[in-house]
Amino acid sequence: MGLGNPGPEYATTRHNAGFMLADAIAEAWAFPRFRRPWRWRARVCRNVVGDRKVVLVKPQTYMNRSGAALGPLLKNPDFDPATDLLVLVDEVALELGTFRLRARGSAGGHNGLKSIAGRLASEDYCRLRIGIGPRPEEEDGADFVLSDFDDPELSILDGLLPVMTDAVNCWIREGIETAMNRFNRRGTQSE
């Protein structure tokens, strides 16, 4: 599940790094186009990776209500958020050009993660935190995450998308522990 805000006015904002990664994954893996099924509060595309059915989800609820998009997944009795959910999310505490995988953890003040944890009644789900920082001290946090990446910053993020796509592929095929061991040490563009 890639987090972001819907609408063209948010397309290149820092808060939409999760949407950007979801789009890059869909393109790299030749998934069909995102569409909005009538029961979902999200744009969705599906395909098979290896032997696993994969659903890419981009909530259309705005960031602070991202958890509402989990409804159709939670109705599936075989869905286990601890192993079957990976949230792609921006992280202001990480430097731009880096990312970190985590098996669980707190929302860390991120409203999208708070919404997901609230919907699940648990913080036991995987996340891939995409560095968008550091935030200038004089800039308000909300203003910073809702501001657009500039061209050099977009270039840095674009360079990291293939590595993060590989990390997601590893998570799907081998699980979070292997993905963390393999990618958290090299979670930068230049490595």
C-alpha beads as a LAMMPS data file, in Angstrom:
LAMMPS data file: protein, C-alpha beads

191 atoms
190 bonds

1 atom types
1 bond types

-500.0 500.0 xlo xhi
-500.0 500.0 ylo yhi
-500.0 500.0 zlo zhi

Masses

1 110.0

Atoms # bond

1 1 1 0.000 0.000 0.000
2 1 1 1.545 3.252 -1.157
3 1 1 0.526 6.301 0.873
4 1 1 -0.138 9.743 -0.544
5 1 1 -2.818 12.276 -1.321
6 1 1 -4.986 12.014 -4.438
7 1 1 -5.099 14.752 -7.048
8 1 1 -2.651 16.364 -9.446
9 1 1 -1.870 19.185 -7.023
10 1 1 -0.169 16.630 -4.717
11 1 1 1.500 14.456 -7.384
12 1 1 5.084 15.578 -6.729
13 1 1 4.848 16.468 -3.042
14 1 1 7.083 14.813 -0.478
15 1 1 4.029 13.231 1.180
16 1 1 3.362 11.311 -2.057
17 1 1 6.619 9.360 -2.095
18 1 1 4.611 6.197 -1.349
19 1 1 2.386 6.772 -4.383
20 1 1 5.496 7.381 -6.507
21 1 1 7.001 4.056 -5.425
22 1 1 3.701 2.202 -6.021
23 1 1 3.589 3.662 -9.542
24 1 1 7.215 2.660 -10.181
25 1 1 6.520 -0.901 -9.002
26 1 1 3.434 -1.197 -11.207
27 1 1 5.422 0.000 -14.218
28 1 1 8.500 -2.155 -13.533
29 1 1 6.416 -5.298 -13.076
30 1 1 4.026 -4.572 -15.992
31 1 1 0.947 -4.482 -13.782
32 1 1 -2.296 -3.321 -15.389
33 1 1 -3.332 0.302 -14.870
34 1 1 -4.577 1.429 -11.482
35 1 1 -8.366 1.611 -11.356
36 1 1 -10.916 2.277 -8.671
37 1 1 -13.137 -0.747 -7.953
38 1 1 -16.490 0.263 -6.548
39 1 1 -15.966 -1.285 -3.100
40 1 1 -12.533 0.245 -2.605
41 1 1 -11.650 3.688 -1.288
42 1 1 -8.467 3.382 -3.310
43 1 1 -6.996 2.952 -6.760
44 1 1 -5.878 -0.650 -7.154
45 1 1 -3.963 -2.861 -9.574
46 1 1 -3.302 -6.595 -9.275
47 1 1 -0.953 -9.177 -10.687
48 1 1 1.075 -12.223 -9.697
49 1 1 4.701 -11.978 -8.573
50 1 1 6.367 -15.364 -8.378
51 1 1 3.606 -17.485 -6.915
52 1 1 1.998 -14.701 -4.846
53 1 1 -1.019 -12.609 -5.735
54 1 1 -0.084 -8.960 -5.256
55 1 1 -2.455 -6.019 -4.895
56 1 1 -0.988 -2.513 -5.134
57 1 1 -3.204 -0.013 -3.322
58 1 1 -3.167 3.793 -3.426
59 1 1 -5.780 5.150 -0.960
60 1 1 -7.946 7.955 -2.313
61 1 1 -8.982 9.134 1.155
62 1 1 -6.191 11.648 1.795
63 1 1 -3.325 10.761 4.079
64 1 1 -4.992 11.044 7.471
65 1 1 -7.685 8.489 6.512
66 1 1 -5.481 5.949 4.706
67 1 1 -6.659 3.099 6.923
68 1 1 -10.142 3.276 5.383
69 1 1 -8.702 1.774 2.185
70 1 1 -7.916 -1.485 4.029
71 1 1 -11.581 -2.512 4.263
72 1 1 -11.695 -4.967 1.324
73 1 1 -8.395 -6.572 2.355
74 1 1 -9.556 -7.065 5.937
75 1 1 -12.667 -8.905 4.726
76 1 1 -10.427 -11.662 3.347
77 1 1 -9.988 -14.264 6.133
78 1 1 -6.579 -15.258 4.720
79 1 1 -5.196 -11.705 4.945
80 1 1 -2.695 -11.279 7.790
81 1 1 -1.454 -7.673 8.042
82 1 1 1.694 -8.786 9.887
83 1 1 2.912 -10.729 6.835
84 1 1 0.729 -9.582 3.926
85 1 1 0.828 -5.772 4.238
86 1 1 3.743 -3.542 3.300
87 1 1 3.101 0.195 3.602
88 1 1 5.205 2.483 1.391
89 1 1 5.464 5.773 3.245
90 1 1 7.440 9.023 3.335
91 1 1 9.715 9.571 6.333
92 1 1 10.945 13.044 7.276
93 1 1 13.420 11.608 9.826
94 1 1 15.346 9.849 7.022
95 1 1 17.558 11.691 4.584
96 1 1 16.392 11.944 0.988
97 1 1 18.049 9.172 -1.009
98 1 1 17.677 6.571 1.750
99 1 1 15.006 4.135 2.886
100 1 1 14.456 1.614 5.678
101 1 1 12.306 -1.474 5.990
102 1 1 10.657 -2.259 9.318
103 1 1 8.580 -5.247 10.426
104 1 1 6.539 -3.185 12.878
105 1 1 6.730 -0.019 14.917
106 1 1 5.028 3.170 15.916
107 1 1 3.520 5.728 13.583
108 1 1 6.221 8.195 14.622
109 1 1 3.789 11.106 14.213
110 1 1 2.832 10.133 10.635
111 1 1 -0.923 10.546 10.190
112 1 1 -1.179 7.917 7.450
113 1 1 0.465 5.302 9.662
114 1 1 -1.724 6.370 12.606
115 1 1 -4.805 5.792 10.471
116 1 1 -3.613 2.344 9.380
117 1 1 -2.719 1.319 12.939
118 1 1 -6.121 2.561 14.084
119 1 1 -7.945 0.519 11.429
120 1 1 -5.903 -2.595 12.221
121 1 1 -5.926 -1.982 15.997
122 1 1 -2.253 -2.958 15.746
123 1 1 1.144 -1.621 14.754
124 1 1 2.178 -5.101 13.615
125 1 1 2.536 -4.543 9.867
126 1 1 5.551 -3.987 7.628
127 1 1 6.591 -0.639 6.238
128 1 1 9.129 0.740 3.833
129 1 1 10.001 4.261 4.979
130 1 1 11.199 6.513 2.154
131 1 1 13.524 9.312 3.241
132 1 1 12.339 12.815 2.357
133 1 1 14.339 14.795 4.925
134 1 1 15.852 16.620 6.460
135 1 1 13.199 19.245 7.099
136 1 1 14.607 22.749 7.519
137 1 1 14.211 23.829 11.155
138 1 1 12.394 27.014 10.190
139 1 1 9.793 25.180 8.068
140 1 1 6.534 23.843 9.492
141 1 1 6.271 20.036 9.234
142 1 1 2.932 20.051 7.384
143 1 1 4.164 22.677 4.939
144 1 1 7.319 20.661 4.296
145 1 1 5.626 17.338 3.516
146 1 1 3.032 19.064 1.309
147 1 1 5.662 20.972 -0.674
148 1 1 6.887 19.696 -4.030
149 1 1 10.213 17.976 -4.512
150 1 1 12.455 20.201 -6.622
151 1 1 14.065 18.748 -9.767
152 1 1 17.349 17.641 -8.122
153 1 1 15.382 15.997 -5.291
154 1 1 13.122 14.204 -7.780
155 1 1 16.223 12.963 -9.551
156 1 1 17.547 11.505 -6.279
157 1 1 14.212 9.815 -5.572
158 1 1 13.977 8.487 -9.138
159 1 1 17.429 6.948 -8.755
160 1 1 16.301 5.128 -5.612
161 1 1 13.026 3.745 -7.023
162 1 1 14.624 0.664 -8.694
163 1 1 16.412 -0.320 -5.456
164 1 1 13.215 0.094 -3.446
165 1 1 11.334 -1.937 -6.066
166 1 1 13.897 -4.713 -5.590
167 1 1 13.400 -4.466 -1.821
168 1 1 9.623 -4.881 -2.229
169 1 1 10.201 -7.861 -4.519
170 1 1 12.446 -9.413 -1.865
171 1 1 9.772 -8.825 0.811
172 1 1 7.154 -10.545 -1.360
173 1 1 9.311 -13.559 -2.171
174 1 1 11.429 -13.989 0.971
175 1 1 9.773 -12.053 3.800
176 1 1 10.557 -8.985 5.860
177 1 1 13.547 -10.326 7.803
178 1 1 15.469 -11.226 4.644
179 1 1 14.491 -7.936 3.007
180 1 1 15.658 -5.924 6.039
181 1 1 18.955 -7.817 6.216
182 1 1 19.608 -7.368 2.525
183 1 1 18.446 -3.779 1.977
184 1 1 18.668 -1.817 5.241
185 1 1 22.450 -1.873 5.033
186 1 1 22.400 -0.569 1.474
187 1 1 19.216 1.515 1.460
188 1 1 20.688 4.391 -0.512
189 1 1 20.774 5.431 -4.139
190 1 1 24.535 5.255 -4.493
191 1 1 25.092 1.706 -3.211

Bonds

1 1 1 2
2 1 2 3
3 1 3 4
4 1 4 5
5 1 5 6
6 1 6 7
7 1 7 8
8 1 8 9
9 1 9 10
10 1 10 11
11 1 11 12
12 1 12 13
13 1 13 14
14 1 14 15
15 1 15 16
16 1 16 17
17 1 17 18
18 1 18 19
19 1 19 20
20 1 20 21
21 1 21 22
22 1 22 23
23 1 23 24
24 1 24 25
25 1 25 26
26 1 26 27
27 1 27 28
28 1 28 29
29 1 29 30
30 1 30 31
31 1 31 32
32 1 32 33
33 1 33 34
34 1 34 35
35 1 35 36
36 1 36 37
37 1 37 38
38 1 38 39
39 1 39 40
40 1 40 41
41 1 41 42
42 1 42 43
43 1 43 44
44 1 44 45
45 1 45 46
46 1 46 47
47 1 47 48
48 1 48 49
49 1 49 50
50 1 50 51
51 1 51 52
52 1 52 53
53 1 53 54
54 1 54 55
55 1 55 56
56 1 56 57
57 1 57 58
58 1 58 59
59 1 59 60
60 1 60 61
61 1 61 62
62 1 62 63
63 1 63 64
64 1 64 65
65 1 65 66
66 1 66 67
67 1 67 68
68 1 68 69
69 1 69 70
70 1 70 71
71 1 71 72
72 1 72 73
73 1 73 74
74 1 74 75
75 1 75 76
76 1 76 77
77 1 77 78
78 1 78 79
79 1 79 80
80 1 80 81
81 1 81 82
82 1 82 83
83 1 83 84
84 1 84 85
85 1 85 86
86 1 86 87
87 1 87 88
88 1 88 89
89 1 89 90
90 1 90 91
91 1 91 92
92 1 92 93
93 1 93 94
94 1 94 95
95 1 95 96
96 1 96 97
97 1 97 98
98 1 98 99
99 1 99 100
100 1 100 101
101 1 101 102
102 1 102 103
103 1 103 104
104 1 104 105
105 1 105 106
106 1 106 107
107 1 107 108
108 1 108 109
109 1 109 110
110 1 110 111
111 1 111 112
112 1 112 113
113 1 113 114
114 1 114 115
115 1 115 116
116 1 116 117
117 1 117 118
118 1 118 119
119 1 119 120
120 1 120 121
121 1 121 122
122 1 122 123
123 1 123 124
124 1 124 125
125 1 125 126
126 1 126 127
127 1 127 128
128 1 128 129
129 1 129 130
130 1 130 131
131 1 131 132
132 1 132 133
133 1 133 134
134 1 134 135
135 1 135 136
136 1 136 137
137 1 137 138
138 1 138 139
139 1 139 140
140 1 140 141
141 1 141 142
142 1 142 143
143 1 143 144
144 1 144 145
145 1 145 146
146 1 146 147
147 1 147 148
148 1 148 149
149 1 149 150
150 1 150 151
151 1 151 152
152 1 152 153
153 1 153 154
154 1 154 155
155 1 155 156
156 1 156 157
157 1 157 158
158 1 158 159
159 1 159 160
160 1 160 161
161 1 161 162
162 1 162 163
163 1 163 164
164 1 164 165
165 1 165 166
166 1 166 167
167 1 167 168
168 1 168 169
169 1 169 170
170 1 170 171
171 1 171 172
172 1 172 173
173 1 173 174
174 1 174 175
175 1 175 176
176 1 176 177
177 1 177 178
178 1 178 179
179 1 179 180
180 1 180 181
181 1 181 182
182 1 182 183
183 1 183 184
184 1 184 185
185 1 185 186
186 1 186 187
187 1 187 188
188 1 188 189
189 1 189 190
190 1 190 191
